[in-house]
Amino acid sequence: MAKFQTPLLDQLESGPWPSFVSDIKQEAAARAKNPKGLDYQIPVDAPEDLLGIVELSYRDKETHWKHGGIVGVFGYGGGVIGRYCDRPEEYPGVAHFHTIRVNQPAGKYYTTDFLRQLCDIWDLRGSGILNMHGSTGDIVFLGTQTPQLEEIFWELTHKMNNDLGGSGSNLRTPAACLGQSRCEFACYNTQDICYQLTQDYQDELHRPAFPYKFKFKFDGCPNGCVCAMARSDFAVIGTWKDDIKIDQEKVKAYVAGEFKPNAGAHAGRDWGKFDIQKEVVDLCPTHCMNWDGNKLSIKTADCVRCMHCINTMPRALHIGDERGASILVGAKAPVVEGAQMGSLLIPFIEVKPPYDEIKEVIEKIWDWWMEEGKNRERVGETMKRLSFQTLLEVTEVPAQPQQVRAPRANPFIFFKEDEVPGGWTRDITEFRKRHQR
Amino acid sequence: MAFISTGYNPQKPMEGRISDIGPRKYDEFLPEVIKKNFGKWVYHEILRPGVLVHVAESGDKIYTVRVGGARTMTITHVREICDIADKYCGGHVRWTTRSNIEFLCADEASMEKLCEDLKTRKFDGGSCKFPIGGTGAGVSNMIHTQGWLHCHTPATDSSGPVKCVMDTLFDEFTNMRLPAPVRVSLACCINMCGAVHCSDIGLVGIHRKPPMIDHQWADQLCEIPLAVAACPTAAVRPTKVELNGEKVNSVAVKQDRCMYCGNCYTMCQAMPIADSEGDGIAIMVGGKVSNRISMPKFSKVVVSYIPNEPPRWPTLTKTVKHIVEVYAANANKYERLGDWCERIGWESFFKLTGLEFTHHLIDDFREASYNTWRQSTQFKF
């Protein structure tokens, strides 16, 4: 017998998509049964109280969670977010219901051993409910109490050799696409740089010293599966400089219908016979391709590496060999001044361990932003406030036409005094000798 | 309950402490075939919705079965995933950025057996535990936030509306019959923890009433200057108010300047903003992150407000489904929703979808809004 009637949530158990309500109910049942005979360290009925309070929100159409208090583990300023409900007497199991962010492995591959260990910790010391994964990429434990925080941290570090992720005004847990582990488009090892920079910047990740959050994301190619240029302050996106490699025989095989275009991504509808002219050449954003019925050619100088032709004919076309990445800076979600996309700072940089060249750029940005950024100002907003030119100056990156869609459309140019011969100090008396008042 | 100590001593927190070790290294978790062929994959193919094969230079193959799921899941569910991965995948499994689960099989026969097995697994309530799909020109799993399940600032729930939208779009998850991928996301307030601002269809919780002010608590709970500074439109100012015959420090809100972002509430819990009548969801469309064909772009608001209608959000799901259907019927192959809107023009989008164009949809936030007004005589009737 469920602790609370949940007639509204029960309606979310029907329909084909996996139901979080059914899942939480099965967790509640498992805890009530307690097959392993655990001495649960937080209330056994936490999942039921969670359903109870969410049902209340479904009736009230308002949340019942309060602001986080300051909770955490010793020596860290992030990784734990305090959470309390505003009806603790009725739902004591979730009166204190803190979140713990656990740093996920790059690319989100797991062994079942690792996952089972996580589950065992969370079974004994938490609600048994988690997010796989949070938006930034962490494994998110949802719901435990303050005395368990250090214990969970101890188990994670001592038994699992794994650390917490970031929260607050610090480096947030970096994330990468699966990169070269299973993708032919990856221009560099996204997982490795993600891992290495996470290790190198542990202090920045755990101890908030920034004006606001800062995110790294690593996309292996311009398809952008981990959404780096929309979601990270510092986006590293794979690209290449030389020719797209073409296997002309395989191109012909696509034309002849031997291979499904786009790796079969459109197989669910009859779009007619594959037409290379219409589906590839004509859709090229810079019209840099030509198909003469026998040979496909690409004018590399005009190619912007949008990935469309490669995505459409993955067996015939491959990314070039001179590989690296573009760096775009300043993306963020809308709060507070509106959403921003990352802006191209460095068109091409090599991505090779130990990644010193990239780290140098990062650290120059941090030095500047920590000095100039206002409280709760993302680096993209600092860039807008203090100009792209200032970013170029502090990162010592030269201005390049690739950095803009178009040059400025107004002549209101801020020259520096030393850019103008003679400087700005002039003699009015001398001027008057030439010009009567 | 007896407290079970791990060995941590609160009196001596540094004793035996391990910190700053970061995550485990990714290569510990890779299946053998992936380790062997790392960086040497040559092509892939989607064999059917949700099933991929990747082929390496060596000729080695790896089969992936992608399944959807609620991102909020329980350890009972994760343990079931582990049992499946042990049985068919040598103990390996991964998650995608969009919260899909990917089972990785070394051979085709295991992959087929796995698919048969997954199809039989249902929750007690009847929903699928592991729906196979989310690949190619279809709808993948939704990125979303916490909502009423665990967040203090939401204007709507997350898991609930996501469940309802995915139920409605289920056939597009298990098929690949749309013109291009359609990425749907939901953020339960405009903070957008889920960063849904570049989605083909982005659902965003919005408030519509300025915050209330709890004068009794403002000075005790908040750093008033921080609450003032938090306001992007300078609608919040410090003030003194008379309360029970006493002058207390508090804040005042210039209501017609408020855009209900809730940023002040984040800084000051004496300024609650949630309201059952005020809150709801806006629909944004046409964003994308991929650089394919066209450049990445932001989603645009096409429905300014849909009320919260728990538990099944019928107006929301109907509207989303309708937008997807009109797009599917009209867009060209490879054309993302935003590219289609731009090709036909937004006036045609409203005509084709029948969605009402209201004054709420014209940008009036900051100087950038000018760039969205039409400075031309070129338009369609």
Interface residues (C-beta under 8 A of the other chain):
Chain A: L8 L9 D10 Q11 L12 E13 S14 G15 P16 W17 P18 S19 F20 V21 S22 D23 I24 K25 Q26 E27 A30 D39 Y40 Q41 P47 L50 V54 S57 Y58 D60 K61 E62 T63 H64 W65 K66 H67 G68 F74 G75 Y76 R83 F97 T99 N103 Q104 P105 A106 G107 K108 Y109 Y110 T111 T112 D113 F114 L115 R116 L118 C119 W122 D123 L124 G128 I129 L130 N131 M132 H133 S135 G137 L142 G143 P147 E150 E151 F153 W154 E155 T157 H158 M160 N161 N162 D163 A175 C177 L178 Q180 S181 R182 C183 E184 A186 N189 Q191 D192 C194 Y195 T198 Q199 Q202 D203 L205 H206 P222 N223 G224 C225 V226 C227 M229 A230 R231 K260 N262 A263 G264 A265 H266 A267 G268 R269 W271 E279 L283 P285 V304 R305 C306 M307 H308 N311 T312 P314 R315 H318 A333 P334 V335 V336 E337 G338 A339 M341 N375 R376
Chain B: M1 A2 F3 I4 S5 T6 G7 Y8 P10 P13 M14 G16 R17 I18 S19 D20 I21 G22 P23 R24 K25 Y26 D27 E28 F29 L30 P31 I34 F38 G39 W41 V42 Y43 H44 E45 I46 L47 R48 P49 L52 H54 I62 T64 G68 G69 A70 R71 T72 M73 T74 I75 T76 H77 V78 R79 I81 C82 A85 D86 G91 H92 V93 R94 W95 T96 T97 S99 I101 F123 D124 G125 G126 S127 C128 K129 F130 P131 T135 G136 A137 G138 I143 T145 G147 W148 L149 H150 C151 H152 T153 P154 D157 S159 G160 K163 C164 M166 D167 F170 F173 N175 M176 R177 L178 P181 A187 I190 N191 M192 C193 G194 A195 V196 H197 C198 L226 A229 A230 P232 C261 N263 Q269 A274 D275 S276 D279 V289 S290 N291 R292 I293 S294 P296 F298 N308 P310 P311 R312 K333 Y334 F365 R366 A368
